[in-house]
């Protein structure tokens, strides 16, 4: 059973991101503030859930949360500031969008940067320990999946409807056949073999 919060007696927001390891697409982050003593036995790390379970839980989270929000950082921004900074920026943007200001922040993983003067704590594998982080992971994952489905309609050659932009064999074969799109992260080793120079600034997919 996941814990409702790390610090008692305050308004605590959980944060998590999705899409950090992808070759294409924006990175998404969720921020969620749950009611005091909230319980939901089905909430868990989004990676441990089926897509159907995640989308069902998204409805429950949005209904039950005191506040929730999504933050997004584009591929161009990722290339300019690197994925670690982009992931933190996405979480900051999600926190910016909350309708309620938190008094404490808990973040999945081990890297974060101060958000104003609000105290914060990183938690390794926090999405499997705290409900608010698990909720944030589900929102980030499902909203990013929706976004990648929209991109797939524009560029169906890469299998984004099921690989969500991650470096699968199908995705990389699509890169070899069709080149890059405006949504690919050019600072990444797209082919996994150091051949970034294969792609020029004008080498976009059809």
N, C-alpha and C positions, 0 to 999 in steps of 0.2 A: 504494500500500500504506500503510495507516494504521500509525502508530507504536504500540508497546505501552505506552509511558509517557513522561512529560515529564521526571520526575526519577528518576534511577537510584538503586539501592541503598536503597530504602525501600518501604513499603507505600503505594501510591497508589490513591486512589479517584477515579473519574470520575463526574460528576453532570450531569444534564440534566433539563429539564422538558418537559411536553406540556400543551397546552390553554390557553396564556396568552392567545391571541387569541379565544377562544370567548365566545359570549354566555351560554352555560349550562353547568352542570356544574362539578365540582371541577377544580382544577389538580393534576396528578400529577407526581412527580419520581422519577427512578431514581438509585441510587448503586450502583456496581459496582467491586469489586476483582478484577482478573484475575491469574492466576499470572504470575510473572516470565517474560519472553520469550515470552509468549503470542502465537500467530498464528492468524488466521482470515481468509482472503482474502475471505470473503463479507460480513464485517462492514463496514457503512458507515452514514452518516447515515440515520436511519429514513425521512426524506422522499424518499430516492433509491431506496427499496425498495418492492416490492409488499406488500400485506397478507400474502399467502402466505409471502413471504420473511421478513417480520418475525416471524411466528409460529413459523416453523421455526427462526429464529435465537434466538428467546426460549428455546426448549428447550435449545439448545446453550449459551447464556450461563448459564442456571440450572444446567446440568450442570457446566460448566467453571469457573465463577467461584469464587474463594476465598470471596467473600461478595457478596451482593446484597440490595437492599431497595427498597421503594417508600414514598414519603411522599405524603400527600394533604392538601390544604387545601380546605375547603368553600366553596360560593358565598357563604354568610353571612360567613365569615371574609374572603373576597376583598373584599366590599363594605365591611368595617370597616377593613381595613388596606391596601388597594389591591393590584393584581395584581403589581406588582414585589415588594413585601414578601411577598406570598403565595407567589410562585414561589421566593423564597429560603427561606421557612419550610418549604415542601414539600421542598426539598433538604436542609435541616437535619433534618427528620423522617426522611427516608430515611437520612441518615448516622447518626442516633440508633438506627435499627433494624438497622444492620449488626452481624453477629456478630463481626466483626474490626474493631478500631479502626485507622483509617488514620493514616499519618504525614505524608501530603501529600494535598491535594485539588486536582483540576483540574475546572473548571466551564465549560460551554459558554456563550459570550456574553461580556459585558463588565461584568456587575454581580453582586456577591456581597457577603456580609457575614461577618465572621470567625466561624468555628465553633470555639468554645473557643480553645485555643492552637495549633491545628493550622495549619501554613502552607498557603496556598492560592494558586492562580493561575487567573485567567480566561483563556479562549482563544476568540477570535472564530472562529466556524465550527469549533469544536473537535470537533463530532460528525463532521466529515469529515477530521479530522487524527489523533485518538487513539482507540484501540480501546475503552478503558474508557468514554469519553464516548459513543461510538457505541453501545456496549452499553447504557448508561444511557438513551439516547434511545429505543432499541427497547423496553426494558422499560416506560418511562413511557408511550410511545405505545400499546403493545398493551394494557396494563392499563387505561389510560383508555378505549380503544375498547371494551373489554369492559364497563366501567362505563356508557358511553353507550348501549350496546346494551340493558342492563338498564333504563335510564331510558326508552328508546324504547318498551319494552313497556308502560310506565305512561302515557306521553304520546306516542302515535304521530303527532301532528299536525304535528310540526316536522322530520321527516326525520332524526332523530338517528342512525338506523342507518347512514346514509351520509355525513351532514355533520358528525357528532361534536360538534354544538353550535356550529360556526363560522357566521359571518354570511352564509349563502347567501341567495339570493332566496327559496327555498322556506321557509327558517327564518323570515325576516322576514314573509313572507305568513302563515305560521302564527301569528305574534305578532299581526298585525293582525286575524285572524279569531277567535283563541281567547284572546288575552291571554297573560299570563305564567304561569309555573309556579313552584313553590317552588325549582326548580333554576336559575332565571335569575339573572343577576348584575344586580341593580337599579341598581348604580352605573354601569353601562355605558350608552352611547347605543344602546339596543336596536334602534331602527328606522333608525339611521344618519342621522337628520334632526333630532336634538335634542329629540324629542317624548317625553322620559321621563315627562312629566306625564300622558300618556295612561293610565298604569298606576297605580292606587291600591294601597294596602296589601292590599286584599281582592280584587283583580282577578286571581284565579287561573284557570288553565285547568280545564275540566271533567275 
